Amino acid sequence: MTNSASLRSRAEGLAAPLPPLLAEAEHLAMTVLLGEHGRRRAGMGDEFWQYRPATPGDEARSIDWRRSARSDAHFVQEKEWQAAQSVLLWVDDAQSMRFSSDTDLPDKGGRARLLAMALSVLLMRGGERVGLSGFSLPPRTGALQLLRLAEAFTAEGEAPDYGVPEARGMLPHSRAAFMSDFMGDMAPVEAALAKAADRGVKGALLQVLDPQEEVFPFEGRTIFESMAGGLRHETLKASDLRSRYLDRLADRKARLADLARLTGWHYSCHHTGDSAQAALLWLYRALERAR
């Protein structure tokens, strides 16, 4: 079994005991869920919204041939209702997410990818369209899209020490979920959430941490090194750093919570030693509240 197929199978197993994220039938049938813009006129929500470049997997019937004839590329019409049903995911794949303090625990990235896949299963069962933030995988639904997501989440490549949220390609008034340890520079996180807020995008921030990162159990001479080796610090008395570290971690959590509150998002912290199902249920409810 391939890595992507295995991840998808585990994600479906995790999602199975939970009810699907049901779309509100009245809104889907009678209005466009796009805030004030979408409520300007009645209808089924099939008003034209924008063109986007066609990507592998788009059906030929979805291509706007008249628009495409004016360019060397093919274009697809996006409808307002499609944006309303869309959820965009960003899962941090930086080196810091590869940390695990115990062989019995998943690394942070593995837990985040599993949660993202399970969330995709739930959303698609409820009729939602799921994709990745950015332009690599536009929101769609169906079994093939689940496989595309799994392949994207398991793709290997070079990565920096810490991740930067991807906020490009956000559909106005859609929803999003960002999953990371958020241990890097906060400026890109603040910029991404501000950009999302400007486009009316609401969603969930899930901070994924290893249990050891919460307690700082180090004593004596210790060498701290980032996963990629780009950062290194040696101390003779690690215990002297504990209170400063814990204060900064508490401050980081408070900043994330404040940022989420100011932009209409929801924030939670999940530990890899805790129940994955509980974190999935929180994500499910957070996105439901973000409508």
C-alpha positions as CSV (number, residue, x, y, z in Angstrom):
1,M,0.0,0.0,0.0
2,T,1.4,3.4,-0.9
3,N,2.0,6.1,1.7
4,S,-0.9,8.2,0.3
5,A,-3.3,5.3,0.2
6,S,-2.3,4.3,3.8
7,L,-2.8,7.9,5.0
8,R,-6.2,8.1,3.3
9,S,-7.2,4.7,4.9
10,R,-6.2,5.8,8.4
11,A,-7.9,9.2,7.9
12,E,-11.2,7.6,6.8
13,G,-11.0,5.3,9.8
14,L,-10.6,8.2,12.2
15,A,-13.5,10.1,10.5
16,A,-15.9,7.2,10.4
17,P,-17.3,7.5,14.0
18,L,-18.1,11.2,13.5
19,P,-21.2,12.6,11.8
20,P,-20.5,14.3,8.5
21,L,-20.3,18.0,8.4
22,L,-23.8,18.6,6.9
23,A,-24.3,21.6,4.7
24,E,-27.2,23.8,5.5
25,A,-29.7,22.7,2.8
26,E,-31.7,25.9,2.8
27,H,-28.6,28.1,2.2
28,L,-27.2,25.7,-0.4
29,A,-30.6,25.6,-2.3
30,M,-31.8,29.2,-2.0
31,T,-28.9,31.6,-1.4
32,V,-25.3,32.1,-2.0
33,L,-23.3,31.8,1.2
34,L,-21.0,34.8,0.4
35,G,-21.9,37.4,3.1
36,E,-23.5,40.6,1.9
37,H,-22.3,40.1,-1.7
38,G,-23.9,36.8,-2.0
39,R,-27.3,38.0,-0.6
40,R,-27.7,40.9,-3.1
41,R,-30.0,38.8,-5.2
42,A,-32.1,35.6,-4.9
43,G,-31.3,32.5,-6.8
44,M,-29.5,29.2,-6.7
45,G,-26.1,30.7,-6.3
46,D,-24.9,30.0,-9.8
47,E,-23.8,33.5,-10.6
48,F,-20.4,33.9,-12.3
49,W,-17.6,34.8,-9.8
50,Q,-14.3,34.5,-11.5
51,Y,-12.1,32.6,-14.0
52,R,-9.3,30.4,-12.8
53,P,-6.7,28.5,-14.9
54,A,-7.7,24.9,-15.6
55,T,-5.7,22.3,-13.8
56,P,-5.3,18.5,-14.3
57,G,-8.6,16.8,-13.4
58,D,-10.9,19.5,-14.6
59,E,-13.6,18.0,-16.9
60,A,-13.7,19.3,-20.5
61,R,-17.3,20.5,-20.0
62,S,-16.2,22.8,-17.2
63,I,-13.8,24.8,-19.4
64,D,-15.0,28.1,-20.7
65,W,-13.9,27.8,-24.4
66,R,-14.8,31.3,-25.3
67,R,-12.6,32.8,-22.6
68,S,-9.8,30.2,-23.3
69,A,-9.8,31.2,-27.0
70,R,-8.4,34.6,-26.1
71,S,-5.4,33.0,-24.4
72,D,-2.9,30.2,-24.8
73,A,-4.2,28.6,-21.6
74,H,-7.6,27.0,-20.7
75,F,-9.8,28.7,-18.1
76,V,-12.7,27.4,-15.9
77,Q,-15.6,29.5,-14.6
78,E,-15.9,29.6,-10.9
79,K,-19.4,30.1,-9.6
80,E,-20.4,31.8,-6.3
81,W,-21.8,28.7,-4.8
82,Q,-18.6,26.9,-5.3
83,A,-16.7,29.5,-3.3
84,A,-19.4,29.2,-0.6
85,Q,-18.8,25.5,-0.2
86,S,-15.0,25.6,-0.3
87,V,-12.6,24.8,2.5
88,L,-8.9,25.5,2.0
89,L,-6.2,23.7,4.0
90,W,-2.7,24.6,4.9
91,V,-0.7,21.9,6.6
92,D,2.8,22.9,7.7
93,D,5.5,20.6,6.2
94,A,8.5,22.4,7.7
95,Q,11.3,20.6,9.4
96,S,10.1,21.5,12.8
97,M,7.0,19.5,12.2
98,R,9.1,16.3,12.0
99,F,9.9,16.3,15.7
100,S,8.7,13.6,18.0
101,S,10.0,13.2,21.6
102,D,9.1,9.5,21.8
103,T,9.0,6.6,19.3
104,D,5.5,5.8,20.5
105,L,4.2,9.2,19.4
106,P,3.6,10.5,15.9
107,D,5.6,13.5,14.8
108,K,3.8,16.7,14.6
109,G,3.6,16.7,10.8
110,G,2.2,13.2,10.7
111,R,-0.6,14.1,13.2
112,A,-1.4,17.3,11.3
113,R,-1.6,15.5,7.9
114,L,-3.8,12.8,9.4
115,L,-6.2,15.4,10.9
116,A,-6.3,17.3,7.6
117,M,-7.2,14.1,5.6
118,A,-9.8,13.1,8.1
119,L,-11.3,16.6,8.0
120,S,-11.4,16.4,4.2
121,V,-13.3,13.1,4.4
122,L,-15.9,14.6,6.7
123,L,-16.3,17.8,4.7
124,M,-16.7,16.0,1.4
125,R,-19.3,13.6,2.9
126,G,-21.3,16.8,3.7
127,G,-21.0,18.1,0.1
128,E,-18.1,20.5,0.7
129,R,-15.3,21.1,-1.7
130,V,-11.8,20.8,-0.2
131,G,-8.5,22.0,-1.6
132,L,-5.1,23.5,-0.6
133,S,-4.5,27.1,-0.1
134,G,-2.4,28.5,-2.9
135,F,-2.9,27.4,-6.5
136,S,-1.6,23.8,-6.6
137,L,-4.9,22.1,-5.8
138,P,-8.2,24.0,-6.2
139,P,-11.2,22.9,-4.0
140,R,-13.1,20.0,-5.4
141,T,-15.0,17.0,-4.0
142,G,-15.0,13.3,-4.6
143,A,-12.7,10.2,-4.1
144,L,-10.2,11.4,-6.7
145,Q,-9.7,14.7,-4.8
146,L,-9.1,12.8,-1.6
147,L,-6.4,10.9,-3.4
148,R,-4.9,14.1,-4.7
149,L,-4.9,15.6,-1.2
150,A,-3.2,12.4,0.2
151,E,-0.6,12.6,-2.5
152,A,0.1,16.3,-1.8
153,F,0.4,15.7,2.0
154,T,2.9,12.8,1.5
155,A,5.0,14.4,-1.1
156,E,8.6,14.8,0.0
157,G,10.9,17.7,-0.7
158,E,13.2,20.3,0.8
159,A,11.7,22.3,3.6
160,P,12.8,25.2,5.8
161,D,13.1,25.0,9.6
162,Y,9.8,26.7,10.2
163,G,6.7,27.0,8.0
164,V,5.1,30.1,6.5
165,P,1.3,30.0,6.0
166,E,0.1,29.9,2.5
167,A,-2.7,32.6,2.0
168,R,-2.7,32.9,-1.8
169,G,-5.7,31.8,-3.7
170,M,-8.2,32.3,-0.9
171,L,-11.7,32.3,-2.3
172,P,-13.7,35.2,-0.8
173,H,-16.0,34.2,2.0
174,S,-14.8,30.6,2.0
175,R,-13.4,28.8,5.0
176,A,-9.9,27.6,5.9
177,A,-7.9,25.6,8.4
178,F,-4.2,26.1,9.2
179,M,-2.3,23.4,11.0
180,S,1.2,24.0,12.3
181,D,3.3,24.2,15.4
182,F,3.5,28.0,14.8
183,M,7.0,28.0,16.3
184,G,8.5,30.3,13.7
185,D,8.3,34.0,13.0
186,M,4.8,35.3,13.8
187,A,4.8,38.0,11.2
188,P,3.9,35.7,8.3
189,V,1.1,34.2,10.4
190,E,-0.3,37.7,11.1
191,A,0.0,38.7,7.5
192,A,-1.8,35.5,6.3
193,L,-4.7,36.0,8.7
194,A,-5.0,39.6,7.8
195,K,-5.2,38.7,4.1
196,A,-7.8,36.0,4.8
197,A,-9.8,38.5,6.9
198,D,-9.7,41.0,4.0
199,R,-11.3,38.4,1.8
200,G,-14.0,37.4,4.4
201,V,-12.3,34.1,5.0
202,K,-12.9,32.5,8.4
203,G,-11.6,29.3,9.8
204,A,-9.5,27.5,12.4
205,L,-5.9,27.6,13.6
206,L,-4.8,24.3,15.2
207,Q,-1.4,24.5,16.9
208,V,0.1,21.0,17.0
209,L,2.8,20.4,19.7
210,D,4.7,17.5,21.1
211,P,4.1,16.9,24.8
212,Q,7.8,17.6,25.6
213,E,7.5,21.1,24.1
214,E,5.0,21.9,26.9
215,V,7.2,20.9,29.8
216,F,10.8,21.6,28.8
217,P,12.3,18.6,30.8
218,F,15.9,19.5,30.2
219,E,18.7,19.7,32.8
220,G,22.4,20.4,32.8
221,R,24.5,20.7,29.6
222,T,22.2,20.6,26.6
223,I,22.6,21.4,22.9
224,F,19.4,22.6,21.2
225,E,19.4,22.3,17.5
226,S,16.6,22.8,14.9
227,M,15.5,19.8,12.8
228,A,17.3,21.1,9.7
229,G,20.4,22.1,11.7
230,G,20.1,25.8,10.8
231,L,19.8,26.9,14.4
232,R,21.9,25.7,17.3
233,H,22.3,26.8,21.0
234,E,24.3,25.2,23.7
235,T,23.8,25.8,27.5
236,L,25.4,24.4,30.6
237,K,22.3,24.8,32.7
238,A,19.2,24.1,30.6
239,S,17.0,24.3,33.7
240,D,17.7,28.0,33.8
241,L,16.0,28.5,30.5
242,R,12.8,26.6,31.5
243,S,10.8,29.6,32.9
244,R,11.7,31.9,30.0
245,Y,10.8,29.2,27.5
246,L,7.5,28.5,29.1
247,D,6.7,32.2,29.4
248,R,7.4,32.6,25.7
249,L,5.3,29.6,24.7
250,A,2.4,30.9,26.8
251,D,2.8,34.3,25.1
252,R,2.9,32.6,21.7
253,K,-0.4,30.8,22.4
254,A,-2.0,34.0,23.7
255,R,-1.0,35.9,20.5
256,L,-2.4,33.1,18.3
257,A,-5.7,33.2,20.3
258,D,-5.9,37.0,20.1
259,L,-5.2,36.9,16.3
260,A,-7.8,34.3,15.8
261,R,-10.4,36.3,17.8
262,L,-9.6,39.5,15.9
263,T,-10.0,37.9,12.5
264,G,-13.1,35.8,13.2
265,W,-11.1,32.5,13.4
266,H,-10.9,29.9,16.1
267,Y,-7.8,28.7,17.9
268,S,-6.9,25.5,19.8
269,C,-3.7,23.7,20.8
270,H,-3.4,20.0,20.3
271,H,-0.7,17.6,21.6
272,T,0.4,14.6,19.7
273,G,0.0,12.5,22.9
274,D,-3.7,13.3,23.0
275,S,-6.7,11.9,21.1
276,A,-6.7,12.6,17.4
277,Q,-10.4,12.2,17.3
278,A,-10.9,15.0,19.9
279,A,-8.8,17.3,17.7
280,L,-10.8,16.3,14.6
281,L,-14.1,17.0,16.4
282,W,-12.8,20.4,17.4
283,L,-11.8,21.2,13.8
284,Y,-15.2,20.0,12.6
285,R,-17.1,22.3,15.0
286,A,-14.8,25.2,14.5
287,L,-15.4,25.2,10.7
288,E,-19.1,24.9,11.3
289,R,-19.0,28.0,13.6
290,A,-17.0,29.8,10.9
291,R,-19.9,29.9,8.4
